[in-house]
Amino acid sequence: MQIKVLGSAAGGGFPQWNCNCDNCRGVRSHSINATRRTQSSIAVSDDGKNWVLCNVSPDICHQLLASPELNNPDVLRGTGIGAIVLTDSQIDHSAGLLNLREGCPHQVWCTPEVHDDLSTGFPVFPMLSHWNGGLIHHPVTPGEPFHTAVCPNVRFTAIPLLSNAPPYSPYRDRPLPGHNVALFIEDTARGVGLLYAPGLGEPDEALMPWLRRADCLLIDGTLWRDNELANAGVGRNTGKDMGHLALAEEHGLAALLSTLPAKRKILIHINNTNPILNEDSAERQSLSAAGIEVSWDGMNIEL
């Protein structure tokens, strides 16, 4: 199974277009050792030719141009993308659907809660119905495995996460289990699995067996500290407000990762304020010492 990281940053990308925090200023001026990143999404394949998109970043067009393996040279119009799976209805994971309108219809797997948010508060499904059939919804039930026809050897299972619904959802601050899911993505031919969880607010008893089972973790690295935005002077929301578990808290994500047996532990969905983006920072060095990787745009993972 092949996994391609199309984008590795949180909402706004890195540098964020309107931000002059130390990281954003530093990457623009080349005064820090850091790499530009687009907003997070990945692609998965069982044959290197046909692909499933997991989340669709607003930057999807740039990401596809940078990923020639997702192209299909045998057709006049089309790509190697045959299916789309969404983990939530956040803008940074779904707004790119609008940029794919020329390729409709698209087969989209998501929970009823995500479909409802994308049909009302952010009505992508109704909007795209005007383009050649739009988005064909395939309901996802957490805990029940599903396949897409395009990659028959890849099995997906959605696992509910304790996180938050987007600001335009009527369930903001009181999300239902289907508003945020992780994906356990398994190569059934080889018996190996990836846990993809770009939005993780708090691990619970339902998630822990999947975290322990995965051969590779591709997991939320949004913030280093819960109050990072306030400390950087760029916002008031905490990580918990936004539905993200910070890395360096006493019971944070880094501590959790240190207890898990996965062969590879990789962070994705990294906010522009996070000091780990500076590869020379003490925070980045501490992750490296713990065997925790930081994903980048274009990173290839093979299981």
Disulfide bonds with the S-S distance in Angstrom:
none
